[in-house]
C-alpha cells in the first residue's frame, strides 16, 4: 500500500504533511526497548506529522494508519494543550 501523503495534502486546512520515519535520534530518545517496538511497528503502519491552521496559529497533529487492509481505522492525535498542560510529548507515550 502506498502512503497517503498526497491525499492528506488535499484536505482543506492542512498546510504541511510529513511522513515520519524512525531516525537514529528518535531511537536514542526512545531507548532500546521502545525503539525495537517502534521499528517493528514501522513495518505495519504509516505515521505522519501534519500542520494545520487554527485562528492564525500553526498546529501540529499526528496520524498513524495501517499499511495493509481496507476500511481500517487510523489514529489522529492533535491535542496541543494549554501551555505545558496537555501538550503532546514523548512522556505521554512511554
N, C-alpha and C positions, 0 to 999 in steps of 0.2 A: 504494500500500500504506500502511495506517495504521501508526503506530509501535506497539510492543509494550509501552509503559509500563504499561498496566493489567494485562496478562498477567504482566509481571515482578513487579508488586506482590503478586500472588497466590502467589508462590513462598514456601514456608515458610522463615523465616530472613532474608528480605530486609526490611530496615527502611525504606529510602527508595529511590526511583528518581527520577533527574533526567535529563530529556532534555537533551543538550548541543547548543548551537548556537555557531557561531563568533562571538565578540564582538570588538569593536574592541581590547579589552585583550589578548585572545589573539593577535590579528593583530600587535600591537606586539611581543609576546613571541616569536612565531614568526618574524617578519621577513617581508619581501615575497615572497621565493621560496617559502617553505614555506606562507605564508598563501594564496598563489594555488592551490597544490595542494590545500590543505585546503578551500578554497572549492569547487573542482571536485568533490572527493570528497564534500562535504556533500550534493551533489545525488544521490549514489549510495548513501549509507549513512545509517543512524541511529546515533547514538552516545549512550550513557547512562553516567551515573555511578550506581553502586549502593552502598548502605551495608548491611552485614550484621554480625551479632554473632558474635564468636569469643571464648570464655572471658570474657565480660563486656566486651569491648572492641569499639568500633565500627570496622569495617574498610571501606576504600573499594576498590571494584573498578570496572572499566570494560568496557563491552560495545560492540562495533561489529558491526552486521549490515547486509546488503544490503537495499536498498529493493525491489528487483524480483526475481522468480523464486520458485520453490518449493523447499523442502528444501535450502536453501543453508546453508553453514557460517557461523558467526559467530566473532568473536574475543573471548575473555574474558581480561582481564588483571587479576589481583588479587594480585600479588606485593608484599607490604608490606615485605619485607626485615627485616633485623635492625639496628635503629638506622639509620645512614646507608648501610649496605651493602645493596644490592639493592632499595632503595626505588624506587618509580615516580617518575620525574622527567622533565621535558621533555628534558633532555640525553640520556636513553636513546633518544629517537626522532629526534634531529637528526643 
